[in-house]
Amino acid sequence: MDENRAPIVPYVYIKHNGIVRDANPVRVVSSCNLEIYTFPFDVQNCTYTFRSYIHHVSDIRIILGKKVEDILKRSISVLSTEGEWELMDIKSSKFKLSSFDQGESNPYDELCFYIILRRRATLYVVNLLIPSCFLITVDLFSFLLPPQNVDRSSFKMTLILGYSVFLLIINNLLPVTGSTIPLINVFFAICLALMVASLLETILITNLLVAPCNFHPVPGWVRVLVLRFMGTLVWLPQKSREDKIILNPVARETDVKVCPLVLVERQVQTGEPGKMWAEADDPALVELRNLGNELQSIRLQVAQHVDGNQISQDWMQVGYIIDRLLFGVYCIFITFSFIVILSICSNSYNQ
């Protein structure tokens, strides 16, 4: 408690019934332990205790001169400044404390006042919560930008830079004293963490969509965790593989054209040894073997191309699933934060 700086009044009031009233004003400057967990929607309860440590109740009796309701109305009327705090209620309690030497025969009088104050949160809602919600909402809608056509990472980096400057500016508005960390600080930290996570996810998605052919096949645990479990969770199930066989339409016209080739091959394989070596130098047979080797190489190249496309599609599917999963986390966080802010605000104004 600070030193009393109230002016000294050298007068007393004497009534006809013998009561002497000493209206000596006292200026009390004290501190209050703040509970700032629900800042800026916090309600504080400050306690002021008045008692005598020397005189017993036989010497000094401490009583209320007015009703608590009248004191509250008077206090609200004399509050000339519309500052950060709003006076909500004043309550009082009187106790009798017994001493060790005299027991309960001659106790001490003690009078406690409970002053309930509520913080005016309009300034902090306009300067803290609304700009932060705007920035996190813009970052949320940036997921709608196609990462393969638009440089989404530059846009997110600009948002992170702007949000960091915003946190530096509002640092003076946040409370620096209290027994706990305010919930709004946790909200700002989670918003910044989500923005950084979305930037890292955008870099990963861009890498997967631009050069997926350079990656190895998708590992088994990624296929199970991401493609199956997370894909089902975000409504992007894995597409079933279908082996496509391309048939030559000319070969369907008649089967007679294929029969001579088959007969020649069978004659080479089942013919007599002398005859087989005699026909080995046949130009037609050599040409057919070269054609078969070329068709085999073409088939291998087509198979490699199909496998490469499948690997690319798998990694692109992994990127799309992670992108939608983080988008869902963003939506859940914004919805949950909005519900918590509304509940805390409603509880603050209902008290």
N, C-alpha and C positions, 0 to 999 in steps of 0.2 A: 504494500500500500504506500502511496506517495504521501508526501508531507501535506498537511492541511493548509491550503492557501485561501480559505474563505475569509472574508472581512470579519473583524471582531465587533460584536454588538454589545455595548456595555449597558444594556437595559434588561430588566426582567418585568414580567407581567404578574401583578398581584390582584387576585380576585377577592370578592367580598366574603367568600366562604373559607378563606385562608389558603387557597391553592396558589402556589408561586410557580409561574411558568417561565422557564429560561429558554428562549427561542434563539439559541446560538447556532448558526448554520455551520455545517461541516461539509467540506468538499472531499469526496472519496474517489480516489483514482486507483483502480485495481486491475489485475490481469485475470483472464479467463482461459482455461484450457479448451482449445478448439478441437472439435471432431470434424475433420474436413474430408472424410471418406466420400461423402455424397456431394462435394463441391461441384457446382455452385448452388445446389438445391439443399444446402445444409441448414439445420435448425440447431441453435446453440442454447444450452441451459447453464446460465451463470449463477453461482450461489454466493450470497453475501451473508456473513454471520456477524451478529452484534452481541457482545457479552462482556461482562466485567470479570477479570481474572483475580481481582482483589476483594471486592465487596460481595457479600452474600445477598440472598433475596431479602433478608431482614434489613439490609442497608439500601439496596437499589433494586427496584422492580422495573423490568423492561416490558412495556406493553405497547400495543398498536394504538396510535392516536386516532386513526381513521380505519375504515374498512378497506380491505384489499381492493375491492372494485372501485372505490373512490380514488385510491392511490393510482390505480391503472389509468383511469380516465384523466386524472390530473397530469400524470406523466406523459400520456399521449398528447395532451393539449399543449404542454410546455416544450415539446420537441419541435424546435424551430427549423432544424436542418433535415432535408430529405437525402440522407446519405446512403451508405451501402446497406445498413441494417434497418430492420423494421421491428418495432416492439410489438410482440404478440400477446404476452400475458405476464402477470406478476402473481406469484403465490407466496404464502408465508406459513411458517410453522414455528411454534414455540415449544421449547424444551426446558426441563429442569434437571440440571446436572448436580449430582451429589458429590460432596467432597470426601476425602479419605478420613479426615479427623472428626468431622461432625456427622457423617452419614447423610441420611435423607431428612434430618431435622432442619437443616439450614442450607439448602442447595443454592446453586447459581442459576440465574435466569439467562436463557439464550434464545435469541430471536433470529430466524433464518429467512431470507428472501430468495426466491428462485425467479430469476428474470429470464424469460424465454424470448430469444431474438431469432429472426429469420432473415437470411440474406436475400437481397433483391437480385434475382438471377437474370433480369432482362439484358443487362449490359454484357454479361458473360455468354449468354445464348447467342446474341447477335455477333459478338466479336470472336467467339471461340468455336462454338458447336456448328453454327450454320456454315461458315467458310470451310471447316473441315469436312462436313458432310457433302458440300458441293464438290470438293476436290476428289474425295473418294468415290463419288457417283460418276464423275467424269472418267476416272480410272476404270470404273466398272464398265461403262459403255465403250471404252476403248477395246474391249474384247470383241466387239462386233466388227472391228476393222480386219480385213483379210491380211494375215501376216506375210503371205507370199507375194502380195502386190504392193503393200504399203509398208513404209518403214515405221512399224509400230513401236519399236524399241526407242527411237528418238523421241516420240511423243510421250512415252512413259518416263523417260529420263527427264524431260522438261517438267513433268508433273512432280517427280520426286524433288527436283531442285526447288520448284515453287513451294512445295509443302515444307521443305527444310527451312526456307526463308520465313514462311508463316510461323513455324514453331519458334524461331528466334525472336520474332516480333512479339508474340504473345507471351514470352517468358516472364515479363514483368507483371502480367495479369494473374498468373498462377500463384497460389499460396506457397510460402516457403517454410511455414511453421505448422506444426501439428504432430500428432502421435502416429498417424498412418499416412500412407500414400493415397492421394485422391484418385478416385475412380476415373476421372477425366484424363489423368496422366496415362493410365493404362490404356484408355481408348486411343489416345494419340499415338502411343507406342505401337499398338496393334495395327493402326492405320498405316503407319510408316513401314512396318514389317510386311504388310500385305502388298504395299506398292513395290517394295524391293523384291518380294517373291514373284510378283507379276512380271517385273522386268527380267529377272532371271529365267522365268518360264518362257517369256517371249523370245529371248535369245536361244533357248533350247529348241523351241518350236521352229524358229527361222532356220536353224541349222538342220533340223530334221526334214524340213520341206524343201530346202534349196539343194542339198547334196545328200539324199538318202542312199544313193547307189554306192557311196564310199563306205558304208557301214557293213559290219558283219550281220549275219542273220540274227533275228531277235532271240535273245536267250529264253530258256524255258520259264524261268521265274518271272521275267517281264511279261511273257505271253500269258501266264496264268494270272498274275496280279493285276496287270494293266488291261490287257486285251479282253480277258474274260470277266474278272471281278469288277474292276472300275468301269469297264465298258458297259456292263449291264447296269451299274449304279447310275451312270449319266446318260443312259438310253442311247449308247453307241455300241451295239453288239458287234462282235467280230463276224465278218462276212465269211461264209463257207466257201472253201476252195472247190472249184469245178475244173476238171481236166477237159480242156477243149481240144478236140481232134479235128483238124482241117483236112477234109477229103478232096481229092482232085475230081472235079465234075466230069472231066473227059474220060476218066477211068470207069465211070459208072455207065457209060454208053453201051459197052459190050465187054464181055469177058474173053472173047476170042483173041483179042490183041495181046492179052497177058499170057495165054497158054503157050505160044511158041517160046517165050522167054523161060517159062518154067520148064518146058521140055528140054530146052538146050542145057539148062542148069542141071537137070536130073541126068541127062546123058553124060555130062562132064563128070558128075559125082559117081554114077553107077556104071559107067561104060567100062570097056576093057582097057587095060593099062596101055597097051600100044596105041589104041585108038584115041585114048584120052590125051596122051602126049602128042599125038599127031594133030589133034584139034586145038592144042593149047596155043598154037601160033595163029589161030584164026583171028583176023582183024576184027570181026564182029564181036567175038567173045571178049577180046581185049577192051574194045570200046564199051561193052556192057559192064565190065569190071570197073573201069574208070568212072563210068556214070554212077555205079553203085557207091563207090568211095566218095564221090562228090555229094551224092544225096545224103550219105551218112554224116559228112562234115556239116552240111546245111542243117541237118536235124539236130546235131549237137549245139550249133550256134543258136538255133531257135529255142532249144531247151534252156540254154544259159540265159538268153534274153528274157524268157518267161520267168525263170527263177529270180533274175535281177528285178524284174517288175514286181514280183511278189514280195521280195524283201523291202523294196521301196514303199509299196503299199502298206506293209506291216508297220514300218517306222512312221509313216505319215499318219496311220491310224493311232499309234501311240501318242504322237504329238497332239492330234485333235482331242483325244480322250483327256490328256493332262490339261489342255486348254479349257475344255468344258468343265472339268472338275474344279479348277481354280475359280472359274466363273461362278459355279455353284457355291463355293466357299465364300466368295464375295457377297453373294445375295443373302446367304444365311447370316453372315456377320452384320450386314447393314440392317437386316430385319430384326435381329436380336438386339442390336444397339438401340434401334428406334424404340423397341418395346421397353427396354430397361430405362431409357431416358424418360419416356412417358410415365412409367410406373413411379420412378423416383420423384418426378415433378408433381404427380398427383398426390403422393404421400406427403410431400413437403407442404402443399397447399391445404391438405386436409387436417393437418395438425393445428 
